[in-house]
Amino acid sequence: MRREVDLVVISDVHLGTYGSRAEELVKYLRSIKPKTLVLNGDIIDIWQFSKRYFPAAHMQVIREITSFLSQGTMVYYVTGNHDEMLRRFTGFKIANFEIVNKIVLNLPTGRAWIFHGDVFDTTMRHSKWLAKLGGKGYDILIMINTFMNWVSEKLGRGRISLSKKIKNSVKGVVSYVSNFEITAAELAITNGYDYVICGHIHQPEIKQIQTKNGEKVMYLNSGDWVENSTALEYHDGAWKLYFEDQAPQKSIKSDLLKSRREELSIEVLLAEITQNIIKT
């Protein structure tokens, strides 16, 4: 039995990379029935896309998302930096699917401003090559972390996150996250929004932020499906963070665990996604 949810926001899935927890996301998507689904950027990692690596579970995520369309779910694809190629298609709309750079939703409890968040990243704007290089390093770190977690789980221990430890211990990173949140909050207040919802920094969060002038806004971040496996859910006027690691685990068909053997270009992948959308 699927849970009915008014609104679900997911981001930073990074399909096409070794760190993407696609199998966990498939389980989650099969457990919900959202009225509106917002894909808040970096769903497909076009930056690091490899012709030789796009497992069946990654494609199944796309199929689960497109299947929502036939069920009447409104799906918004908000572009991010790792899938910025899709920004050329901003405004594309077919039935209940739309590609946007940002969106404002009028919820019963207020106006929600949703965008990926890379607009605040000065590295992205001025040194894109450096940001891409950092992305490669991050992916390697995730690969190492994946192997370590496999060993740790075999020994009966819990998962660990090297990237989380690094981010939480490096002063500059902690400062960056804080500045990111404050900047988003201040802009939301200036524009009269009640909620500001981002992704990008892989830090799941729901909190009220108060500026120096005493003005307040609710800041939310959907986290990611690389380190945290989280989503934002809004139902009956209340927000909550969903953590897949804390949910009851269900088995998934073994055929989803097999990698695609044929080479898959990004053009072929996008064509297949488009066909799935049209079929619905």
C-alpha distance (Angstrom), angle and dihedral (degrees) to the residues before:
residue distance angle dihedral
M1 . . .
R2 3.81 . .
R3 3.81 120.6 .
E4 3.79 114.3 -119.5
V5 3.81 112.3 -129.4
D6 3.80 127.4 178.2
L7 3.81 95.5 -145.9
V8 3.82 134.7 5.4
V9 3.81 124.9 -171.7
I10 3.81 121.5 -167.6
S11 3.79 128.9 169.8
D12 3.79 144.7 167.7
V13 3.78 98.2 36.3
H14 3.83 91.5 148.7
L15 3.79 95.6 -157.6
G16 3.78 110.3 -163.4
T17 3.81 95.3 41.5
Y18 3.79 129.5 98.3
G19 3.78 92.9 -120.0
S20 3.80 97.3 57.9
R21 3.82 112.1 114.1
A22 3.78 92.0 -147.6
E23 3.80 95.4 153.7
E24 3.80 91.2 56.6
L25 3.80 90.4 48.5
V26 3.80 91.5 51.5
K27 3.82 88.9 55.4
Y28 3.78 90.9 49.7
L29 3.80 95.1 47.5
R30 3.80 89.8 50.4
S31 3.80 90.2 54.3
I32 3.82 98.2 56.6
K33 3.78 140.6 62.8
P34 3.82 106.6 -161.2
K35 3.80 125.3 -171.9
T36 3.81 88.8 -151.7
L37 3.81 128.3 19.7
V38 3.80 121.0 -166.9
L39 3.81 117.3 -164.6
N40 3.78 98.2 -159.6
G41 3.79 102.3 -160.5
D42 3.81 140.9 -69.8
I43 3.79 92.4 55.4
I44 3.81 92.4 137.8
D45 3.80 114.1 32.3
I46 3.79 99.3 -139.0
W47 3.84 90.7 167.0
Q48 3.79 92.3 65.2
F49 3.79 98.8 26.0
S50 3.80 113.4 146.4
K51 3.81 124.4 -162.7
R52 3.79 89.0 -144.3
Y53 3.80 98.3 50.7
F54 3.78 123.4 58.9
P55 3.82 108.4 115.9
A56 3.78 122.0 -152.3
A57 3.81 90.1 -110.7
H58 3.81 89.0 60.6
M59 3.79 90.8 52.9
Q60 3.80 89.5 45.6
V61 3.81 89.4 59.6
I62 3.80 88.1 59.2
R63 3.79 91.6 47.5
E64 3.81 91.8 49.8
I65 3.81 89.9 51.4
T66 3.80 94.3 48.2
S67 3.81 90.2 46.6
F68 3.81 87.8 64.1
L69 3.81 88.5 64.4
S70 3.80 92.3 64.6
Q71 3.81 88.1 50.6
G72 3.82 91.6 58.0
T73 3.82 97.9 -102.5
M74 3.81 114.7 149.2
V75 3.82 107.3 -130.1
Y76 3.80 122.7 -162.8
Y77 3.80 119.4 -171.1
V78 3.82 107.4 -156.2
T79 3.81 109.5 -164.6
G80 3.81 121.3 -124.3
N81 3.79 134.8 -173.1
H82 3.81 97.7 -91.1
D83 3.81 90.2 51.3
E84 3.80 96.1 35.4
M85 3.83 89.7 131.1
L86 3.80 85.6 79.2
R87 3.81 91.7 61.2
R88 3.79 88.8 84.8
F89 3.81 86.1 66.7
T90 3.81 95.3 52.3
G91 3.78 108.5 142.6
F92 3.80 93.5 30.0
K93 3.80 108.0 141.4
I94 3.76 132.4 174.7
A95 3.80 121.0 171.0
N96 3.82 106.5 -50.1
F97 3.82 96.9 -13.3
E98 3.80 124.2 91.3
I99 3.82 136.8 171.4
V100 3.82 113.8 -143.0
N101 3.81 140.2 161.5
K102 3.81 92.2 -138.9
I103 3.76 138.0 -8.0
V104 3.80 140.0 -158.2
L105 3.80 117.5 -148.2
N106 3.78 122.1 -165.6
L107 3.79 103.2 -140.0
P108 3.83 124.9 -176.1
T109 3.82 89.2 -106.4
G110 3.81 98.6 43.2
R111 3.79 147.8 -56.9
A112 3.80 117.5 -50.5
W113 3.81 120.7 -155.3
I114 3.80 110.5 -157.8
F115 3.81 127.0 -171.4
H116 3.80 136.4 138.8
G117 3.81 98.7 -109.2
D118 3.81 104.8 -132.2
V119 3.81 88.2 116.3
F120 3.83 86.6 80.7
D121 3.80 93.2 53.0
T122 3.82 109.8 101.0
T123 3.81 90.5 -171.6
M124 3.79 89.3 59.0
R125 3.80 93.1 49.1
H126 3.80 99.8 44.0
S127 3.83 107.2 22.5
K128 3.78 108.3 28.7
W129 3.81 91.8 159.9
L130 3.82 89.2 57.6
A131 3.79 91.5 49.2
K132 3.82 90.6 51.2
L133 3.80 90.7 48.6
G134 3.80 88.6 51.6
G135 3.79 88.9 50.1
K136 3.81 90.9 56.0
G137 3.81 90.6 50.2
Y138 3.80 90.5 48.7
D139 3.80 90.9 51.8
I140 3.82 91.1 51.3
L141 3.81 89.5 49.8
I142 3.80 89.6 51.5
M143 3.82 90.7 50.2
I144 3.80 90.5 53.1
N145 3.80 89.7 45.8
T146 3.81 91.3 50.3
F147 3.80 91.2 55.0
M148 3.82 91.5 46.4
N149 3.80 90.9 51.4
W150 3.81 91.0 49.3
V151 3.81 89.1 54.7
S152 3.81 91.9 42.9
E153 3.81 93.0 51.7
K154 3.82 91.0 47.5
L155 3.81 86.9 56.1
G156 3.80 90.4 49.9
R157 3.78 95.9 -108.3
G158 3.80 129.8 127.2
R159 3.78 129.6 -98.4
I160 3.79 121.3 -84.6
S161 3.80 130.2 -161.5
L162 3.79 118.8 -145.1
S163 3.79 92.4 -174.5
K164 3.81 91.8 52.2
K165 3.79 91.2 51.0
I166 3.79 91.2 49.1
K167 3.80 93.8 46.6
N168 3.79 93.5 46.7
S169 3.80 93.5 48.6
V170 3.80 101.4 43.3
K171 3.79 109.5 87.4
G172 3.80 93.9 -151.9
V173 3.81 92.5 54.4
V174 3.80 92.9 48.2
S175 3.81 89.2 50.3
Y176 3.82 91.2 48.4
V177 3.81 92.2 53.5
S178 3.80 91.5 48.5
N179 3.80 92.2 49.1
F180 3.81 90.5 46.9
E181 3.80 91.9 54.4
I182 3.81 94.5 45.5
T183 3.81 93.2 47.4
A184 3.81 91.4 50.8
A185 3.81 91.0 47.5
E186 3.80 94.5 49.1
L187 3.80 92.6 50.0
A188 3.80 91.2 48.0
I189 3.81 91.1 51.8
T190 3.81 91.6 47.7
N191 3.80 90.2 53.4
G192 3.79 94.5 44.5
Y193 3.80 99.5 -112.7
D194 3.80 123.3 151.1
Y195 3.81 95.3 -153.1
V196 3.79 133.4 28.6
I197 3.80 115.5 -163.1
C198 3.80 123.9 -168.7
G199 3.79 142.5 160.8
H200 3.82 125.4 -174.1
I201 3.83 101.0 94.8
H202 3.84 97.0 63.9
Q203 3.80 91.9 -129.1
P204 3.84 112.4 127.1
E205 3.77 109.9 -147.1
I206 3.79 146.4 157.2
K207 3.77 115.1 -174.5
Q208 3.76 143.6 132.0
I209 3.79 114.4 -111.4
Q210 3.78 122.0 -156.8
T211 3.79 120.0 -161.3
K212 3.80 126.5 -143.6
N213 3.80 88.1 -95.4
G214 3.80 91.0 58.5
E215 3.81 94.9 -109.1
K216 3.79 116.6 140.6
V217 3.80 137.4 -151.8
M218 3.78 135.1 167.8
Y219 3.80 112.2 -111.3
L220 3.80 119.2 -160.4
N221 3.79 132.6 -179.9
S222 3.80 122.7 -170.4
G223 3.81 93.5 -150.0
D224 3.80 115.7 -151.1
W225 3.82 148.6 -84.5
V226 3.78 96.3 -118.0
E227 3.80 104.7 64.6
N228 3.79 107.7 2.8
S229 3.85 108.1 24.7
T230 3.79 93.5 -145.3
A231 3.79 140.3 150.3
L232 3.76 136.7 -175.0
E233 3.79 117.0 -121.1
Y234 3.81 127.8 -168.3
H235 3.79 117.9 -169.1
D236 3.80 134.5 154.9
G237 3.81 90.6 -2.4
A238 3.82 96.8 -53.4
W239 3.81 133.5 105.0
K240 3.78 126.0 -143.2
L241 3.79 138.3 170.1
Y242 3.79 115.0 -122.6
F243 3.82 116.2 -147.7
E244 3.81 114.2 -164.2
D245 3.82 91.2 -161.1
Q246 3.81 88.9 62.9
A247 3.80 95.5 47.4
P248 3.81 125.9 95.2
Q249 3.80 107.4 -89.2
K250 3.79 120.8 -122.6
S251 3.78 128.6 -170.7
I252 3.78 120.7 -105.1
K253 3.80 126.3 -150.1
S254 3.79 112.2 -89.6
D255 3.80 92.4 -129.6
L256 3.80 88.3 71.2
L257 3.79 90.1 61.5
K258 3.79 94.7 61.3
S259 3.80 119.1 96.5
R260 3.77 122.0 -128.0
R261 3.79 107.7 -103.0
E262 3.80 97.9 -159.3
E263 3.77 121.2 80.0
L264 3.79 113.0 -100.5
S265 3.80 121.8 -160.0
I266 3.79 121.5 -155.5
E267 3.82 89.1 -115.8
V268 3.81 91.8 55.6
L269 3.80 90.5 45.8
L270 3.82 92.9 51.9
A271 3.80 90.1 46.7
E272 3.81 90.6 52.8
I273 3.80 91.0 49.0
T274 3.81 90.4 50.8
Q275 3.81 91.1 50.0
N276 3.81 90.7 51.0
I277 3.80 90.5 51.5
I278 3.82 92.9 48.4
K279 3.81 91.9 48.1
T280 3.80 90.6 57.6
